[in-house]
Amino acid sequence: MKRVVSLVPAGTETLIELGCLRNIVGVSHGSEWEISGVKAVTRAKFDEEGLTSEEISALFKVSCSEGMLYGLEGGAREEVALVRMRLCSYFWTEPEVLASLDPDVVVTVVDGSEMAGFDDIRWALRTLLNGKDVEIINFNPYSMAQTFKLTKEIAQVVGIPEEGLDYVRDYQTRLQNIANREVARRIPSVVTLQWLEPLYVSGTWTPELVRYAGGRSLFCRPGEPSKAVTWSEMNKENPDIVIFCLCGLSIEGSVNEIKRIQKQSPELRKLLEKSFDRIYVVDARRLFSQPSVCTLVDSATVLGEVVEDRLNAVEMIRPKSSKSSPLW
């Protein structure tokens, strides 16, 4: 049985969904997929508690510019120690813990723009594990097709390819059923906000999910990276539906951040006044942010309810207000 370390919550969720819980020997810290008896292999580089989105963004940029971890002996190159092999670019990997787990497979994120290249990760793992070749799965999809492909790749690597195919086919059918349902109304324009300071519209898989749900995504097309925009540009587009899916934030955390920024931003207040009856705040810890098959299909299901103006109170909150007192 192959031993797997997953540094990506979406990878951990995928392994559990495929029935491979026993394969998992290490996970990322702070994940809802923490497993009893399984060690956390990462740690946060900075504490986000009480920070604004602007402050988090600034620290994120600093962490992206720092490419080295400590923990290995033997000169400058060895000090690279798992070069930037971390979740969301600001999680450090604990080299000693990872080495003690002796993995056969590591699920991580390799993004050359912000993290080490694939060869650097491979070299670092070989150095850390005394020359052992480890299979590396780069769980960094930009589309549903890539998410399905990576899911099948994980199943193949752990030795259950047929189960992986069946699992993917089931969710492909569910996604197609969302797209095939009858929606007797015009196609609404939808903007999904990933971050507020700086302001980013969600890209990658989210515009594709909006399309499956029956909406038209503004600013980003399916597969494109998330895009920086301004509140003025947002108001000019005049979206029918606004969804705040702020990466890693709960509904409460998102609402608090919106409250804070609207005090300083007349353009945000204008957007809230115009769209107050079609604004939604999402728990992005559970939806949209993590690209596992089940989470993204669940997100598409919720988007379908939004497009049809049906609210699932468990997953989303649409604040109640009047135009004279927008939102909060």
PyMOL commands that set and color helices and strands:
alter all, ss='L'
color gray80, all
select helices_A, chain A and resi 9-17+21-23+53-65+78-80+87-89+95-101+118-128+144-157+161-180+206-213+231-237+251-262+266-274+276-278+293-307
alter helices_A, ss='H'
color red, helices_A
select strands_A, chain A and resi 4-6+24-27+39-40+42-44+91-93+105-108+135-138+189-195+200-201+216-217+227-228+241-244+279-282+316-317
alter strands_A, ss='S'
color yellow, strands_A
deselect
rebuild
show_as cartoon
